[in-house]
C-alpha cells in the first residue's frame, strides 16, 4: 500500500464543513501526542471542559486510537468509534497517526453522522499514513 499524505489546509476545510452541521459541537484533527492541529468549536458553542481537561481528553484519545491497531490484522481497520455520554456524543475517525475527533449533541443518530462525516472527509482515511 502506498503512503498518502493529506494537507492541513484540506483537513481544515473538511473540518469547517463538518462544523457547519447543526448537531456538531466540536471537530478537530488531533495528533499522536494529543495536540489539536486544526479545528475547534462551532459558533456559539460553550465547551463543557476547560483547556487543560480538553488537552487530557485529546491525549487519551490519541493513545486509545494507537492501541486499537493491534486488532487490525484480524478485525480490519477501525472506520470510526463512538461513545454516547449523558451530555454529548463523541466520535473518532482514525487518520494515519492522527485522529479526527467529533463532539456532537446527544440527539444525533450516531451511524448517520458517522457516514456523513466519512462522506465529508471524501476518502478512505485508512489509506493515509501520516502527515
N, C-alpha and C positions, 0 to 999 in steps of 0.2 A: 504494500500500500504506500503510495507516495505521500510525502509530507505536504500539507497545505497550510497556508498561513491566512490570517484574517487581519484586516486593518482596524485600528481603533476607531477611525472615523466611520467605517462601515458599521461596526458594532454600535457606536453611539447613535447613529441614525436608526438602527433597528430597535434599540432600547427606547428612543424617543417615540417610535411608532407604537411600541408595547405600552408605554406610559400614557398614550392617548386613549387607551381603553378605559372606560369609566370605573371598572371594578379594580383596577390596578392602583395600589398604594405606592409601591417601590419597584424599581427594576434596575439592576446593576450588574456589571461584569466584575467578578471577584477573582483576584489572582491566587496562586497557590500558597501565598503567605497570608491570605486573609485580607489583603488590601483592596479597597474599592478603586478600580481602574477608571471606569466611567459609569455614569448613571446617577440615580437619586430618586427623590420622592416626587410624586405627581403634584401638580399645582394645588395649593391649599391644604395639602395633607400634613397633619401634625404627627410626627413619629411617636410611637409608644415607648421607645427606648432612647436613651441618650447616646452620644457619640461613642463613648467607651464601651457600652453594652453592645452597640451595633458592631463595633470592631471585634469583640469577643464572638459574637454570633457569626460574623463573616469567617473568622479563623476556624471555628468549629465546623462550619460548612465545608471549608476548603479541605480540612482533614477527613471528614466523612466521605467526601467525593473521591479523594485519593485512595481511601481504604476500600472502596467498592470495586476497584479494578481487579482485585483478586478473584472475583467470581465471573469475570467477563468471558473466560475461555469456555466455561460450561453453560452459562446462562445467557450470554450475549451482553452487549454493552447497554448501559442504562441510557434511556432516551430522556426521561425526566423522573424526578422523585417529588412527592408532595406530602405535606403534613397539614391536617386540618386542626387548628387550635381554636380556643374559645373566641378569640378576638380577630384572628386573621387566618388566611391560608398561605402557607409558604411553599414555594416550588423551586427546584433547582434543575438546571439543564447543563450537563457537563459540556465543556468546550475545550478539549485538549487538557492542559493543566490548569485551565480556568473554569469558572462556572458562572452561568447567568442565574442570578437569584431574583425571584419574583415574590412580592408580598401583595396579596390581594384581599379583598373584602370576603367575609365568610359566606356571603350569598352566592359566590361564584361556583359554577359547575367545573370541578377540577379537570375532568377529562376534556371537556370542550375547550377550556382555557389552555390546557397542555397542547392540544392540536393547533389551536390558534397561534400560540407562541412559536411552535415549530414551523408553521407556515410563514410567520413574520420573520423568523430567522433565515428562512429561504434556503436551507441546506440541511444535509445530514451532518450536524456539527460533530458527530463521532469521527468524521473524516479528518478533522483538524488535530494537529499535534503540537500546538504551541504558537506563540506569538513571534 
